[in-house]
Amino acid sequence: MNIKEIKELAKKFTPEQLELCIDQTLKAGKPELEGCQVSGDIMEVINTLAKAQTVRELMEQGMSEIEAIRELARRIRKVQGAE
């Protein structure tokens, strides 16, 4: 998980814009929105964009950036069965 890219995307884009980037990546193989390009193969790009979208949504609900990232990590661990 590239925290730096996730933080930058979460600060720069709204959840709706990030959803558009994900849709563009699925349809065209890469996001077309300026500044929405991230490193990695298609699955890594979609994964990073989805994580950034979650962080941004949590921030819009009132969490600080670090709280949102910790919540994302907690959710990932829960899904993976580590919690």
PyMOL Python script that loads the backbone (N, CA, C, O; Angstrom):
from pymol import cmd

cmd.read_pdbstr("""\
ATOM      1  N   MET A   1       0.860  -1.176   0.000  1.00  0.00           N
ATOM      2  CA  MET A   1       0.000   0.000   0.000  1.00  0.00           C
ATOM      3  C   MET A   1       0.902   1.233   0.000  1.00  0.00           C
ATOM      4  O   MET A   1       1.717   1.408   0.906  1.00  0.00           O
ATOM      5  N   ASN A   2       0.759   2.077  -1.002  1.00  0.00           N
ATOM      6  CA  ASN A   2       1.559   3.289  -1.112  1.00  0.00           C
ATOM      7  C   ASN A   2       0.813   4.444  -0.435  1.00  0.00           C
ATOM      8  O   ASN A   2      -0.018   5.114  -1.048  1.00  0.00           O
ATOM      9  N   ILE A   3       1.130   4.655   0.830  1.00  0.00           N
ATOM     10  CA  ILE A   3       0.441   5.669   1.634  1.00  0.00           C
ATOM     11  C   ILE A   3       0.597   7.058   1.026  1.00  0.00           C
ATOM     12  O   ILE A   3      -0.344   7.851   1.033  1.00  0.00           O
ATOM     13  N   LYS A   4       1.785   7.354   0.500  1.00  0.00           N
ATOM     14  CA  LYS A   4       2.029   8.683  -0.061  1.00  0.00           C
ATOM     15  C   LYS A   4       1.064   8.977  -1.210  1.00  0.00           C
ATOM     16  O   LYS A   4       0.460  10.049  -1.250  1.00  0.00           O
ATOM     17  N   GLU A   5       0.912   8.031  -2.149  1.00  0.00           N
ATOM     18  CA  GLU A   5      -0.012   8.232  -3.269  1.00  0.00           C
ATOM     19  C   GLU A   5      -1.455   8.340  -2.780  1.00  0.00           C
ATOM     20  O   GLU A   5      -2.219   9.173  -3.268  1.00  0.00           O
ATOM     21  N   ILE A   6      -1.824   7.504  -1.823  1.00  0.00           N
ATOM     22  CA  ILE A   6      -3.188   7.533  -1.292  1.00  0.00           C
ATOM     23  C   ILE A   6      -3.476   8.886  -0.656  1.00  0.00           C
ATOM     24  O   ILE A   6      -4.534   9.469  -0.894  1.00  0.00           O
ATOM     25  N   LYS A   7      -2.545   9.392   0.150  1.00  0.00           N
ATOM     26  CA  LYS A   7      -2.736  10.696   0.807  1.00  0.00           C
ATOM     27  C   LYS A   7      -2.865  11.822  -0.219  1.00  0.00           C
ATOM     28  O   LYS A   7      -3.740  12.678  -0.095  1.00  0.00           O
ATOM     29  N   GLU A   8      -1.998  11.821  -1.227  1.00  0.00           N
ATOM     30  CA  GLU A   8      -2.032  12.864  -2.250  1.00  0.00           C
ATOM     31  C   GLU A   8      -3.352  12.847  -3.016  1.00  0.00           C
ATOM     32  O   GLU A   8      -3.951  13.897  -3.252  1.00  0.00           O
ATOM     33  N   LEU A   9      -3.802  11.661  -3.401  1.00  0.00           N
ATOM     34  CA  LEU A   9      -5.059  11.546  -4.135  1.00  0.00           C
ATOM     35  C   LEU A   9      -6.249  11.962  -3.271  1.00  0.00           C
ATOM     36  O   LEU A   9      -7.159  12.641  -3.746  1.00  0.00           O
ATOM     37  N   ALA A  10      -6.237  11.554  -2.008  1.00  0.00           N
ATOM     38  CA  ALA A  10      -7.339  11.877  -1.099  1.00  0.00           C
ATOM     39  C   ALA A  10      -7.440  13.385  -0.865  1.00  0.00           C
ATOM     40  O   ALA A  10      -8.538  13.916  -0.698  1.00  0.00           O
ATOM     41  N   LYS A  11      -6.310  14.067  -0.854  1.00  0.00           N
ATOM     42  CA  LYS A  11      -6.318  15.519  -0.664  1.00  0.00           C
ATOM     43  C   LYS A  11      -6.778  16.240  -1.927  1.00  0.00           C
ATOM     44  O   LYS A  11      -7.447  17.271  -1.851  1.00  0.00           O
ATOM     45  N   LYS A  12      -6.424  15.702  -3.070  1.00  0.00           N
ATOM     46  CA  LYS A  12      -6.606  16.392  -4.351  1.00  0.00           C
ATOM     47  C   LYS A  12      -7.992  16.207  -4.959  1.00  0.00           C
ATOM     48  O   LYS A  12      -8.509  17.120  -5.603  1.00  0.00           O
ATOM     49  N   PHE A  13      -8.601  15.039  -4.763  1.00  0.00           N
ATOM     50  CA  PHE A  13      -9.843  14.705  -5.462  1.00  0.00           C
ATOM     51  C   PHE A  13     -10.991  14.404  -4.511  1.00  0.00           C
ATOM     52  O   PHE A  13     -10.786  13.976  -3.375  1.00  0.00           O
ATOM     53  N   THR A  14     -12.200  14.638  -4.998  1.00  0.00           N
ATOM     54  CA  THR A  14     -13.406  14.272  -4.254  1.00  0.00           C
ATOM     55  C   THR A  14     -13.652  12.770  -4.463  1.00  0.00           C
ATOM     56  O   THR A  14     -13.078  12.168  -5.370  1.00  0.00           O
ATOM     57  N   PRO A  15     -14.506  12.168  -3.624  1.00  0.00           N
ATOM     58  CA  PRO A  15     -14.837  10.754  -3.850  1.00  0.00           C
ATOM     59  C   PRO A  15     -15.436  10.509  -5.239  1.00  0.00           C
ATOM     60  O   PRO A  15     -15.194   9.466  -5.847  1.00  0.00           O
ATOM     61  N   GLU A  16     -16.207  11.460  -5.729  1.00  0.00           N
ATOM     62  CA  GLU A  16     -16.818  11.317  -7.052  1.00  0.00           C
ATOM     63  C   GLU A  16     -15.761  11.342  -8.155  1.00  0.00           C
ATOM     64  O   GLU A  16     -15.837  10.570  -9.110  1.00  0.00           O
ATOM     65  N   GLN A  17     -14.788  12.222  -8.023  1.00  0.00           N
ATOM     66  CA  GLN A  17     -13.711  12.279  -9.011  1.00  0.00           C
ATOM     67  C   GLN A  17     -12.877  11.002  -8.985  1.00  0.00           C
ATOM     68  O   GLN A  17     -12.464  10.503 -10.032  1.00  0.00           O
ATOM     69  N   LEU A  18     -12.633  10.481  -7.800  1.00  0.00           N
ATOM     70  CA  LEU A  18     -11.880   9.232  -7.685  1.00  0.00           C
ATOM     71  C   LEU A  18     -12.662   8.072  -8.292  1.00  0.00           C
ATOM     72  O   LEU A  18     -12.077   7.180  -8.906  1.00  0.00           O
ATOM     73  N   GLU A  19     -13.974   8.082  -8.123  1.00  0.00           N
ATOM     74  CA  GLU A  19     -14.817   7.053  -8.749  1.00  0.00           C
ATOM     75  C   GLU A  19     -14.714   7.141 -10.270  1.00  0.00           C
ATOM     76  O   GLU A  19     -14.670   6.118 -10.954  1.00  0.00           O
ATOM     77  N   LEU A  20     -14.677   8.366 -10.795  1.00  0.00           N
ATOM     78  CA  LEU A  20     -14.511   8.572 -12.231  1.00  0.00           C
ATOM     79  C   LEU A  20     -13.166   8.019 -12.700  1.00  0.00           C
ATOM     80  O   LEU A  20     -13.085   7.386 -13.752  1.00  0.00           O
ATOM     81  N   CYS A  21     -12.128   8.256 -11.929  1.00  0.00           N
ATOM     82  CA  CYS A  21     -10.798   7.719 -12.262  1.00  0.00           C
ATOM     83  C   CYS A  21     -10.818   6.191 -12.292  1.00  0.00           C
ATOM     84  O   CYS A  21     -10.222   5.575 -13.176  1.00  0.00           O
ATOM     85  N   ILE A  22     -11.498   5.591 -11.333  1.00  0.00           N
ATOM     86  CA  ILE A  22     -11.612   4.128 -11.293  1.00  0.00           C
ATOM     87  C   ILE A  22     -12.358   3.633 -12.522  1.00  0.00           C
ATOM     88  O   ILE A  22     -11.923   2.679 -13.166  1.00  0.00           O
ATOM     89  N   ASP A  23     -13.474   4.267 -12.856  1.00  0.00           N
ATOM     90  CA  ASP A  23     -14.246   3.877 -14.041  1.00  0.00           C
ATOM     91  C   ASP A  23     -13.422   4.010 -15.316  1.00  0.00           C
ATOM     92  O   ASP A  23     -13.454   3.130 -16.176  1.00  0.00           O
ATOM     93  N   GLN A  24     -12.682   5.114 -15.436  1.00  0.00           N
ATOM     94  CA  GLN A  24     -11.845   5.326 -16.616  1.00  0.00           C
ATOM     95  C   GLN A  24     -10.757   4.257 -16.706  1.00  0.00           C
ATOM     96  O   GLN A  24     -10.439   3.783 -17.797  1.00  0.00           O
ATOM     97  N   THR A  25     -10.196   3.883 -15.577  1.00  0.00           N
ATOM     98  CA  THR A  25      -9.158   2.858 -15.559  1.00  0.00           C
ATOM     99  C   THR A  25      -9.728   1.515 -16.002  1.00  0.00           C
ATOM    100  O   THR A  25      -9.091   0.777 -16.754  1.00  0.00           O
ATOM    101  N   LEU A  26     -10.927   1.207 -15.532  1.00  0.00           N
ATOM    102  CA  LEU A  26     -11.563  -0.050 -15.933  1.00  0.00           C
ATOM    103  C   LEU A  26     -11.893  -0.077 -17.423  1.00  0.00           C
ATOM    104  O   LEU A  26     -11.756  -1.114 -18.071  1.00  0.00           O
ATOM    105  N   LYS A  27     -12.327   1.059 -17.967  1.00  0.00           N
ATOM    106  CA  LYS A  27     -12.746   1.117 -19.371  1.00  0.00           C
ATOM    107  C   LYS A  27     -11.573   1.306 -20.332  1.00  0.00           C
ATOM    108  O   LYS A  27     -11.513   0.647 -21.371  1.00  0.00           O
ATOM    109  N   ALA A  28     -10.645   2.197 -19.995  1.00  0.00           N
ATOM    110  CA  ALA A  28      -9.577   2.564 -20.924  1.00  0.00           C
ATOM    111  C   ALA A  28      -8.201   2.041 -20.529  1.00  0.00           C
ATOM    112  O   ALA A  28      -7.245   2.183 -21.292  1.00  0.00           O
ATOM    113  N   GLY A  29      -8.090   1.441 -19.355  1.00  0.00           N
ATOM    114  CA  GLY A  29      -6.800   0.933 -18.908  1.00  0.00           C
ATOM    115  C   GLY A  29      -5.969   1.941 -18.149  1.00  0.00           C
ATOM    116  O   GLY A  29      -4.926   1.598 -17.592  1.00  0.00           O
ATOM    117  N   LYS A  30      -6.425   3.195 -18.120  1.00  0.00           N
ATOM    118  CA  LYS A  30      -5.738   4.237 -17.351  1.00  0.00           C
ATOM    119  C   LYS A  30      -6.705   5.383 -17.111  1.00  0.00           C
ATOM    120  O   LYS A  30      -7.602   5.621 -17.921  1.00  0.00           O
ATOM    121  N   PRO A  31      -6.530   6.095 -16.005  1.00  0.00           N
ATOM    122  CA  PRO A  31      -7.409   7.241 -15.746  1.00  0.00           C
ATOM    123  C   PRO A  31      -7.039   8.408 -16.654  1.00  0.00           C
ATOM    124  O   PRO A  31      -5.859   8.644 -16.915  1.00  0.00           O
ATOM    125  N   GLU A  32      -8.033   9.131 -17.130  1.00  0.00           N
ATOM    126  CA  GLU A  32      -7.802  10.261 -18.019  1.00  0.00           C
ATOM    127  C   GLU A  32      -7.808  11.590 -17.279  1.00  0.00           C
ATOM    128  O   GLU A  32      -7.308  12.583 -17.807  1.00  0.00           O
ATOM    129  N   LEU A  33      -8.353  11.636 -16.086  1.00  0.00           N
ATOM    130  CA  LEU A  33      -8.416  12.866 -15.307  1.00  0.00           C
ATOM    131  C   LEU A  33      -7.005  13.303 -14.932  1.00  0.00           C
ATOM    132  O   LEU A  33      -6.224  12.505 -14.414  1.00  0.00           O
ATOM    133  N   GLU A  34      -6.676  14.559 -15.191  1.00  0.00           N
ATOM    134  CA  GLU A  34      -5.348  15.099 -14.912  1.00  0.00           C
ATOM    135  C   GLU A  34      -4.970  14.902 -13.442  1.00  0.00           C
ATOM    136  O   GLU A  34      -5.736  15.257 -12.547  1.00  0.00           O
ATOM    137  N   GLY A  35      -3.794  14.338 -13.202  1.00  0.00           N
ATOM    138  CA  GLY A  35      -3.302  14.139 -11.844  1.00  0.00           C
ATOM    139  C   GLY A  35      -3.778  12.870 -11.178  1.00  0.00           C
ATOM    140  O   GLY A  35      -3.432  12.610 -10.026  1.00  0.00           O
ATOM    141  N   CYS A  36      -4.553  12.087 -11.868  1.00  0.00           N
ATOM    142  CA  CYS A  36      -5.140  10.882 -11.287  1.00  0.00           C
ATOM    143  C   CYS A  36      -4.314   9.627 -11.601  1.00  0.00           C
ATOM    144  O   CYS A  36      -4.671   8.527 -11.181  1.00  0.00           O
ATOM    145  N   GLN A  37      -3.233   9.792 -12.323  1.00  0.00           N
ATOM    146  CA  GLN A  37      -2.400   8.654 -12.679  1.00  0.00           C
ATOM    147  C   GLN A  37      -1.546   8.240 -11.489  1.00  0.00           C
ATOM    148  O   GLN A  37      -0.941   9.073 -10.815  1.00  0.00           O
ATOM    149  N   VAL A  38      -1.512   6.944 -11.249  1.00  0.00           N
ATOM    150  CA  VAL A  38      -0.669   6.386 -10.191  1.00  0.00           C
ATOM    151  C   VAL A  38       0.137   5.234 -10.772  1.00  0.00           C
ATOM    152  O   VAL A  38      -0.185   4.719 -11.843  1.00  0.00           O
ATOM    153  N   SER A  39       1.173   4.837 -10.070  1.00  0.00           N
ATOM    154  CA  SER A  39       2.069   3.801 -10.565  1.00  0.00           C
ATOM    155  C   SER A  39       1.464   2.410 -10.373  1.00  0.00           C
ATOM    156  O   SER A  39       0.605   2.195  -9.518  1.00  0.00           O
ATOM    157  N   GLY A  40       1.939   1.480 -11.192  1.00  0.00           N
ATOM    158  CA  GLY A  40       1.530   0.088 -11.051  1.00  0.00           C
ATOM    159  C   GLY A  40       0.672  -0.403 -12.194  1.00  0.00           C
ATOM    160  O   GLY A  40       0.296   0.353 -13.090  1.00  0.00           O
ATOM    161  N   ASP A  41       0.366  -1.709 -12.143  1.00  0.00           N
ATOM    162  CA  ASP A  41      -0.508  -2.280 -13.163  1.00  0.00           C
ATOM    163  C   ASP A  41      -1.954  -1.872 -12.870  1.00  0.00           C
ATOM    164  O   ASP A  41      -2.226  -1.204 -11.873  1.00  0.00           O
ATOM    165  N   ILE A  42      -2.865  -2.273 -13.733  1.00  0.00           N
ATOM    166  CA  ILE A  42      -4.262  -1.830 -13.625  1.00  0.00           C
ATOM    167  C   ILE A  42      -4.860  -2.159 -12.263  1.00  0.00           C
ATOM    168  O   ILE A  42      -5.542  -1.323 -11.670  1.00  0.00           O
ATOM    169  N   MET A  43      -4.614  -3.363 -11.763  1.00  0.00           N
ATOM    170  CA  MET A  43      -5.189  -3.746 -10.468  1.00  0.00           C
ATOM    171  C   MET A  43      -4.614  -2.902  -9.331  1.00  0.00           C
ATOM    172  O   MET A  43      -5.337  -2.536  -8.405  1.00  0.00           O
ATOM    173  N   GLU A  44      -3.336  -2.595  -9.396  1.00  0.00           N
ATOM    174  CA  GLU A  44      -2.716  -1.750  -8.366  1.00  0.00           C
ATOM    175  C   GLU A  44      -3.281  -0.331  -8.425  1.00  0.00           C
ATOM    176  O   GLU A  44      -3.534   0.287  -7.392  1.00  0.00           O
ATOM    177  N   VAL A  45      -3.475   0.176  -9.639  1.00  0.00           N
ATOM    178  CA  VAL A  45      -4.029   1.526  -9.820  1.00  0.00           C
ATOM    179  C   VAL A  45      -5.432   1.597  -9.232  1.00  0.00           C
ATOM    180  O   VAL A  45      -5.749   2.517  -8.477  1.00  0.00           O
ATOM    181  N   ILE A  46      -6.268   0.630  -9.577  1.00  0.00           N
ATOM    182  CA  ILE A  46      -7.643   0.608  -9.061  1.00  0.00           C
ATOM    183  C   ILE A  46      -7.628   0.470  -7.541  1.00  0.00           C
ATOM    184  O   ILE A  46      -8.400   1.136  -6.850  1.00  0.00           O
ATOM    185  N   ASN A  47      -6.766  -0.377  -7.024  1.00  0.00           N
ATOM    186  CA  ASN A  47      -6.641  -0.578  -5.582  1.00  0.00           C
ATOM    187  C   ASN A  47      -6.268   0.730  -4.883  1.00  0.00           C
ATOM    188  O   ASN A  47      -6.880   1.092  -3.878  1.00  0.00           O
ATOM    189  N   THR A  48      -5.270   1.436  -5.408  1.00  0.00           N
ATOM    190  CA  THR A  48      -4.831   2.702  -4.818  1.00  0.00           C
ATOM    191  C   THR A  48      -5.931   3.752  -4.891  1.00  0.00           C
ATOM    192  O   THR A  48      -6.173   4.466  -3.919  1.00  0.00           O
ATOM    193  N   LEU A  49      -6.597   3.848  -6.036  1.00  0.00           N
ATOM    194  CA  LEU A  49      -7.677   4.827  -6.191  1.00  0.00           C
ATOM    195  C   LEU A  49      -8.832   4.533  -5.227  1.00  0.00           C
ATOM    196  O   LEU A  49      -9.400   5.453  -4.639  1.00  0.00           O
ATOM    197  N   ALA A  50      -9.174   3.264  -5.068  1.00  0.00           N
ATOM    198  CA  ALA A  50     -10.260   2.892  -4.159  1.00  0.00           C
ATOM    199  C   ALA A  50      -9.907   3.212  -2.709  1.00  0.00           C
ATOM    200  O   ALA A  50     -10.760   3.659  -1.943  1.00  0.00           O
ATOM    201  N   LYS A  51      -8.660   2.983  -2.339  1.00  0.00           N
ATOM    202  CA  LYS A  51      -8.220   3.308  -0.983  1.00  0.00           C
ATOM    203  C   LYS A  51      -8.253   4.816  -0.757  1.00  0.00           C
ATOM    204  O   LYS A  51      -8.671   5.277   0.305  1.00  0.00           O
ATOM    205  N   ALA A  52      -7.816   5.583  -1.750  1.00  0.00           N
ATOM    206  CA  ALA A  52      -7.849   7.045  -1.644  1.00  0.00           C
ATOM    207  C   ALA A  52      -9.287   7.539  -1.524  1.00  0.00           C
ATOM    208  O   ALA A  52      -9.572   8.471  -0.773  1.00  0.00           O
ATOM    209  N   GLN A  53     -10.184   6.908  -2.269  1.00  0.00           N
ATOM    210  CA  GLN A  53     -11.600   7.280  -2.206  1.00  0.00           C
ATOM    211  C   GLN A  53     -12.146   7.038  -0.800  1.00  0.00           C
ATOM    212  O   GLN A  53     -12.867   7.881  -0.266  1.00  0.00           O
ATOM    213  N   THR A  54     -11.815   5.915  -0.205  1.00  0.00           N
ATOM    214  CA  THR A  54     -12.267   5.605   1.151  1.00  0.00           C
ATOM    215  C   THR A  54     -11.714   6.613   2.153  1.00  0.00           C
ATOM    216  O   THR A  54     -12.446   7.109   3.010  1.00  0.00           O
ATOM    217  N   VAL A  55     -10.422   6.914   2.043  1.00  0.00           N
ATOM    218  CA  VAL A  55      -9.804   7.890   2.945  1.00  0.00           C
ATOM    219  C   VAL A  55     -10.490   9.244   2.806  1.00  0.00           C
ATOM    220  O   VAL A  55     -10.786   9.894   3.808  1.00  0.00           O
ATOM    221  N   ARG A  56     -10.743   9.672   1.577  1.00  0.00           N
ATOM    222  CA  ARG A  56     -11.390  10.977   1.361  1.00  0.00           C
ATOM    223  C   ARG A  56     -12.801  10.999   1.951  1.00  0.00           C
ATOM    224  O   ARG A  56     -13.200  11.984   2.572  1.00  0.00           O
ATOM    225  N   GLU A  57     -13.554   9.915   1.757  1.00  0.00           N
ATOM    226  CA  GLU A  57     -14.905   9.835   2.318  1.00  0.00           C
ATOM    227  C   GLU A  57     -14.863   9.940   3.837  1.00  0.00           C
ATOM    228  O   GLU A  57     -15.690  10.628   4.436  1.00  0.00           O
ATOM    229  N   LEU A  58     -13.913   9.267   4.457  1.00  0.00           N
ATOM    230  CA  LEU A  58     -13.776   9.329   5.914  1.00  0.00           C
ATOM    231  C   LEU A  58     -13.387  10.739   6.369  1.00  0.00           C
ATOM    232  O   LEU A  58     -13.865  11.215   7.398  1.00  0.00           O
ATOM    233  N   MET A  59     -12.532  11.393   5.610  1.00  0.00           N
ATOM    234  CA  MET A  59     -12.139  12.763   5.939  1.00  0.00           C
ATOM    235  C   MET A  59     -13.335  13.708   5.841  1.00  0.00           C
ATOM    236  O   MET A  59     -13.485  14.620   6.654  1.00  0.00           O
ATOM    237  N   GLU A  60     -14.174  13.484   4.848  1.00  0.00           N
ATOM    238  CA  GLU A  60     -15.368  14.316   4.692  1.00  0.00           C
ATOM    239  C   GLU A  60     -16.383  14.075   5.807  1.00  0.00           C
ATOM    240  O   GLU A  60     -17.255  14.911   6.045  1.00  0.00           O
ATOM    241  N   GLN A  61     -16.271  12.935   6.491  1.00  0.00           N
ATOM    242  CA  GLN A  61     -17.131  12.638   7.636  1.00  0.00           C
ATOM    243  C   GLN A  61     -16.575  13.222   8.929  1.00  0.00           C
ATOM    244  O   GLN A  61     -17.174  13.074   9.994  1.00  0.00           O
ATOM    245  N   GLY A  62     -15.419  13.890   8.829  1.00  0.00           N
ATOM    246  CA  GLY A  62     -14.878  14.571   9.987  1.00  0.00           C
ATOM    247  C   GLY A  62     -13.594  13.997  10.566  1.00  0.00           C
ATOM    248  O   GLY A  62     -13.053  14.548  11.525  1.00  0.00           O
ATOM    249  N   MET A  63     -13.103  12.911  10.007  1.00  0.00           N
ATOM    250  CA  MET A  63     -11.851  12.333  10.505  1.00  0.00           C
ATOM    251  C   MET A  63     -10.675  13.148   9.975  1.00  0.00           C
ATOM    252  O   MET A  63     -10.742  13.742   8.899  1.00  0.00           O
ATOM    253  N   SER A  64      -9.604  13.161  10.751  1.00  0.00           N
ATOM    254  CA  SER A  64      -8.363  13.752  10.251  1.00  0.00           C
ATOM    255  C   SER A  64      -7.769  12.784   9.232  1.00  0.00           C
ATOM    256  O   SER A  64      -8.191  11.632   9.131  1.00  0.00           O
ATOM    257  N   GLU A  65      -6.793  13.265   8.487  1.00  0.00           N
ATOM    258  CA  GLU A  65      -6.161  12.417   7.486  1.00  0.00           C
ATOM    259  C   GLU A  65      -5.559  11.157   8.123  1.00  0.00           C
ATOM    260  O   GLU A  65      -5.756  10.054   7.612  1.00  0.00           O
ATOM    261  N   ILE A  66      -4.845  11.310   9.206  1.00  0.00           N
ATOM    262  CA  ILE A  66      -4.206  10.163   9.857  1.00  0.00           C
ATOM    263  C   ILE A  66      -5.249   9.203  10.443  1.00  0.00           C
ATOM    264  O   ILE A  66      -5.068   7.987  10.385  1.00  0.00           O
ATOM    265  N   GLU A  67      -6.319   9.734  10.998  1.00  0.00           N
ATOM    266  CA  GLU A  67      -7.398   8.870  11.511  1.00  0.00           C
ATOM    267  C   GLU A  67      -8.028   8.078  10.371  1.00  0.00           C
ATOM    268  O   GLU A  67      -8.324   6.893  10.524  1.00  0.00           O
ATOM    269  N   ALA A  68      -8.232   8.727   9.236  1.00  0.00           N
ATOM    270  CA  ALA A  68      -8.834   8.060   8.080  1.00  0.00           C
ATOM    271  C   ALA A  68      -7.924   6.945   7.558  1.00  0.00           C
ATOM    272  O   ALA A  68      -8.404   5.873   7.192  1.00  0.00           O
ATOM    273  N   ILE A  69      -6.631   7.192   7.525  1.00  0.00           N
ATOM    274  CA  ILE A  69      -5.689   6.172   7.065  1.00  0.00           C
ATOM    275  C   ILE A  69      -5.653   4.999   8.046  1.00  0.00           C
ATOM    276  O   ILE A  69      -5.600   3.841   7.632  1.00  0.00           O
ATOM    277  N   ARG A  70      -5.682   5.297   9.325  1.00  0.00           N
ATOM    278  CA  ARG A  70      -5.724   4.217  10.331  1.00  0.00           C
ATOM    279  C   ARG A  70      -7.005   3.400  10.204  1.00  0.00           C
ATOM    280  O   ARG A  70      -6.979   2.176  10.328  1.00  0.00           O
ATOM    281  N   GLU A  71      -8.119   4.071   9.960  1.00  0.00           N
ATOM    282  CA  GLU A  71      -9.390   3.359   9.783  1.00  0.00           C
ATOM    283  C   GLU A  71      -9.342   2.477   8.542  1.00  0.00           C
ATOM    284  O   GLU A  71      -9.827   1.346   8.567  1.00  0.00           O
ATOM    285  N   LEU A  72      -8.762   2.982   7.460  1.00  0.00           N
ATOM    286  CA  LEU A  72      -8.598   2.177   6.249  1.00  0.00           C
ATOM    287  C   LEU A  72      -7.771   0.934   6.560  1.00  0.00           C
ATOM    288  O   LEU A  72      -8.144  -0.172   6.169  1.00  0.00           O
ATOM    289  N   ALA A  73      -6.661   1.105   7.254  1.00  0.00           N
ATOM    290  CA  ALA A  73      -5.804  -0.034   7.605  1.00  0.00           C
ATOM    291  C   ALA A  73      -6.554  -1.027   8.486  1.00  0.00           C
ATOM    292  O   ALA A  73      -6.419  -2.238   8.311  1.00  0.00           O
ATOM    293  N   ARG A  74      -7.345  -0.520   9.434  1.00  0.00           N
ATOM    294  CA  ARG A  74      -8.130  -1.398  10.303  1.00  0.00           C
ATOM    295  C   ARG A  74      -9.118  -2.212   9.481  1.00  0.00           C
ATOM    296  O   ARG A  74      -9.279  -3.413   9.703  1.00  0.00           O
ATOM    297  N   ARG A  75      -9.783  -1.553   8.526  1.00  0.00           N
ATOM    298  CA  ARG A  75     -10.759  -2.253   7.662  1.00  0.00           C
ATOM    299  C   ARG A  75     -10.082  -3.311   6.818  1.00  0.00           C
ATOM    300  O   ARG A  75     -10.627  -4.401   6.642  1.00  0.00           O
ATOM    301  N   ILE A  76      -8.913  -3.014   6.297  1.00  0.00           N
ATOM    302  CA  ILE A  76      -8.170  -3.985   5.476  1.00  0.00           C
ATOM    303  C   ILE A  76      -7.806  -5.193   6.329  1.00  0.00           C
ATOM    304  O   ILE A  76      -7.991  -6.334   5.908  1.00  0.00           O
ATOM    305  N   ARG A  77      -7.284  -4.940   7.535  1.00  0.00           N
ATOM    306  CA  ARG A  77      -6.936  -6.065   8.425  1.00  0.00           C
ATOM    307  C   ARG A  77      -8.156  -6.908   8.762  1.00  0.00           C
ATOM    308  O   ARG A  77      -8.072  -8.134   8.833  1.00  0.00           O
ATOM    309  N   LYS A  78      -9.279  -6.253   8.968  1.00  0.00           N
ATOM    310  CA  LYS A  78     -10.523  -6.971   9.311  1.00  0.00           C
ATOM    311  C   LYS A  78     -10.938  -7.890   8.148  1.00  0.00           C
ATOM    312  O   LYS A  78     -11.297  -9.047   8.367  1.00  0.00           O
ATOM    313  N   VAL A  79     -10.886  -7.374   6.932  1.00  0.00           N
ATOM    314  CA  VAL A  79     -11.259  -8.165   5.768  1.00  0.00           C
ATOM    315  C   VAL A  79     -10.295  -9.333   5.574  1.00  0.00           C
ATOM    316  O   VAL A  79     -10.695 -10.427   5.175  1.00  0.00           O
ATOM    317  N   GLN A  80      -9.023  -9.082   5.862  1.00  0.00           N
ATOM    318  CA  GLN A  80      -8.021 -10.130   5.708  1.00  0.00           C
ATOM    319  C   GLN A  80      -8.037 -11.142   6.852  1.00  0.00           C
ATOM    320  O   GLN A  80      -7.330 -12.149   6.815  1.00  0.00           O
ATOM    321  N   GLY A  81      -8.852 -10.858   7.866  1.00  0.00           N
ATOM    322  CA  GLY A  81      -8.975 -11.793   8.978  1.00  0.00           C
ATOM    323  C   GLY A  81      -7.920 -11.616  10.045  1.00  0.00           C
ATOM    324  O   GLY A  81      -7.739 -12.494  10.889  1.00  0.00           O
ATOM    325  N   ALA A  82      -7.215 -10.489  10.022  1.00  0.00           N
ATOM    326  CA  ALA A  82      -6.181 -10.245  11.012  1.00  0.00           C
ATOM    327  C   ALA A  82      -6.732  -9.651  12.308  1.00  0.00           C
ATOM    328  O   ALA A  82      -6.004  -9.540  13.294  1.00  0.00           O
ATOM    329  N   GLU A  83      -7.992  -9.273  12.314  1.00  0.00           N
ATOM    330  CA  GLU A  83      -8.616  -8.712  13.527  1.00  0.00           C
ATOM    331  C   GLU A  83      -9.749  -9.594  13.975  1.00  0.00           C
ATOM    332  O   GLU A  83     -10.402  -9.299  14.975  1.00  0.00           O
TER     333      GLU A  83
END
""", "prot")
cmd.dss("prot")
cmd.show_as("cartoon", "prot")
cmd.util.cbc("prot")
cmd.orient("prot")
